[in-house]
């Protein structure tokens, strides 16, 4: 039966076991479930063909970007077609005068910014991984720069989506604001391929800041670091990145990247400004604020290379941690809480790691109240990491927070949906049933 | 039959003809249709009582804030209950350390900012009118500061809504970001009371900027003004307001407010910064940019009073225009286009005003590509203004723009929904039918 897919899509279909396996795993979910076939789409027409085949054969379809998600979003739960967008990766048009760009869903964010370089503009959303823009919209990605530029909701102005029934919808407009009709664009952003399949995006761009100032500040403890973060947020300084790293994270980075950072809880900061004098003065204020909060040591990156090194360290942290804990499975938590509760939740996470004798590091987008605990366990002890996450999410929800700040619900976090959303969960399920009555689109995820 | 409402809600119900009339009109829609009764809710319980009564008696209910909307959002289309929130106006809790505030829907934005004054924080969304926060969320309001701080989508983190069936949903969380579940919060923002009734909001707050710099710049023509606006946007300067006013707007302001502004197309600008030196330097750059674009005259407001005067002029413009054209009806267009198309659409609007011999002024949030044409006509010629708006919206849509940047669809713009949304309109209608199968919630609006 699956062979008939070839009749429809020819060489775009792959049954190669290594290809299937690569589409049956993400960056963190521990189990591999290869799909029945992978289709490499190059056009909306291909997407429509796959959907009509899937409908006819009652087979689910799972959109696939870079496979860099972490919550099992793209793992089949039954025999399914993985619809890979890596070949549908054209930058369709740059509109520099509108600060917009139209892309196919398979374009990756680093390639996009590379292509934009000559325009003086950039796309700011930076989840660390070199994800596809389609995948980033599907999971509502954000990251280190969200404190200043927002995440995908704020930075996607237009989406083309194909529904289960083959309807092609154009959601949103290429404008900076609209109040026209129901906001379906933001309903589809973050819906993880469960309501429709994204086939085109228009994204917002920003002028590359003329002056960038990068700092690393080290503190005696996490409380002081969190206090400094709050002061920075309250100052209205043009902070573009505000990242917390705990002692163990710094140790792991020092070891893996041969750095000599002070092994203490740290804030990595970046300010974006439009004038040289402004940034000098802003950095003097930041300096004073972090000192008042108890900073032990302040390092200012003077050159672009030094800046690049600092953010490489932050972005490489996941892999540094993996290299430091070979032969393990890795689990990443993703809670976000009201800003004033960050210290409380971070402290709780650290105590829990100690109590449970788990090897874990805390890093996070502390300006947004969002942090990750990265845990390494032996495969046979993986359930301990799951228990840790469950306890942390429950505490986050008690503090008014969320189960997931930026990774999405996927498969792993479904069990928290009822606690977080209450009566709204049933309405989410009704929306799923409305758009996908036969359950063809990435079933078993989110709702 | 309507009298039984009193049994349920007592003194909260009004049949006073002047009260009914005040709830049967908005700021701009020309017809008055009084509701059958007005209920002044003070609690969620009251809302539930009204809904159950409406369900039993098959009578629509229309949430009412300040009546400052412009597109007929709150005008009954058949005998209906107007559910007034002006008494449900408590600021429930300020969370300064989280940059959040919880409010009831009847709180007005000026009162909110007054109450916040001692915290050093403010709520930025500023549509001009002193609207209620519930109404602003329902219509997805934005305004002069949206270019920097975003509109209601970005600044409401949590909504409590009551559905037609009495379900009470809590949408979103009190965090700066979440990727948990489908984004129903943003589906309800801008849904104009057609999907549910907002009974509580949590809003984002920002530190009051330490340094504010306000400029008025006059240009020989609109093209130069639009060019200057583009250069400002491309500069990455911390622009917080970027307003365009045409020659006639300035004349009207001079006449009504006894100002002596140069009667030429102008940009009114504001920059928010965190240091004194920064703002001096930023303003020097802005000065240079507008000169290169052809500025005739640049005025910098040095004192707070001068700043207040400038923005009073901008906000008072609607009433200045009304006073200058007594005995007329007034129509406000609300198109938004990609930034590069603003000059083209403004020029088209001006030519059309001349061709159609209409008295009209253009003002707008040009940094967001959104502008308004305010038209005064004799009552018997009102249809000319409607034709003007239709032609302007059609051109806006051709240019990739939207029928409404910030006022919403309401009643007036429904005819453009199909042209703007295509196949998505039918899905919006299905969502309406899902949440409100009996059509009790503000029927005849948006979809």
Interface residues (C-beta under 8 A of the other chain):
Chain A: X95 X97 X98 X99 X100 X120 X139 X140 X141 X142 X146 X147 X150 X151 X153 X154 X163 X167 X168 X169 X170 X171 X173 X174 X175 X176 X177 X178 X179 X180 X181 X182 X183 X184 X186 X187 X189 X190 X191 X195 X206 X207 X208 X209 X210 X230 X233 X234 X235 X236 X237 X238 X272 X273 X274 X275 X277 X278 X281 X282 X285 X336 X337 X338 X339 X340 X341 X367 X368 X369 X370 X400 X401 X402 X403 X404 X405 X406 X407 X408 X409 X413 X416 X417 X420 X421 X422 X423 X424 X425 X427 X428 X430 X431 X432 X434 X435 X446 X447
Chain B: X95 X97 X98 X99 X100 X120 X139 X140 X141 X142 X146 X147 X150 X151 X153 X154 X163 X167 X168 X169 X170 X171 X173 X174 X175 X176 X177 X178 X179 X180 X181 X182 X183 X184 X186 X187 X189 X190 X191 X195 X206 X207 X208 X209 X210 X230 X233 X234 X235 X236 X237 X238 X272 X273 X274 X275 X276 X277 X278 X281 X282 X285 X336 X337 X338 X339 X340 X341 X367 X368 X369 X370 X400 X401 X402 X403 X404 X405 X406 X407 X408 X409 X413 X416 X417 X420 X421 X422 X423 X424 X425 X427 X428 X430 X431 X432 X434 X435 X446 X447
